[in-house]
Amino acid sequence: MHNFCHHPPPSRRDIVPEMVTRRKKAADAELPVPQVSGDAVAADASESSVNEGIYQDLLNAIMEHRLLAGTKLVEERLCEVTGASRARIRQVFARLAHEKLVTLVPNRGAFISSPSIEEARQVFQARRLVEPELAGVLATTATAAQIRGLRRHIRQEDDARARGDRAAVIRLSGEFHIVLAEMAGNAILEKLIREMVSLTCLIITLYDRPGAPACPEHEHRVLVDAIEQRNTAQAQATMAEHLAHIEGSLDLTVRETGAPDFYSIFSKG
């Protein structure tokens, strides 16, 4: 066995000249710099574009409730439909898993996540902490062009509602919050809002309370009015109230666990 204790480590005075010498030799050697061909760059960009397209399609399907919590994502089927390789599909799965929208189960595959009641409460708690503040920021910084953009988005929501396109209404309503975060100009919070909005869509599919009143359709418009009027307090209060209405439409009560009552399930009387 080697005994390294007999050889004390070199001092900094020994190391620095050696580093300088190595750097000088490397410079004198004039080693060629590897060249990346235009074809390689184009191939990388193309692959990234394909991955992004698959990711966006799956994300939209989640936000529009076309992919429900617990759904298994079959690699073979996705490869067939998209024409992408298994490697690319798995890269997309990994990205969605990082955002907690997909759960990867060893030896079983990828599933759309099913947030628990506690996770749902945590998502809304985080949204209540972040989004009213973002609304307040926009009330002081929003430009006329941004206000027009928000009103244009609301018109898209209204159009989807008028033609009865529920999937588009759900997606556009979530995207409204993402647009607000983009306009606020904080990339970290924008990423957080994107993830929380997508998780909220899953939460709604799991815990939507039948018969519960939906969010008033005018709330996005009232929020934009407050932002345009530079009314910070009103913008914050409206956003907080809006989030409370979304959470209030869900059944997040803890359910008793135990054997199911099959008699009540199959009883005809």
Helices and strands as residue ranges (DSSP letters): G 4-6, H 12-29, H 38-63, E 72-73, H 75-82, H 86-98, E 102-105, E 109-112, H 117-141, H 144-162, H 166-184, H 187-207, H 219-228, H 232-248, H 262-266
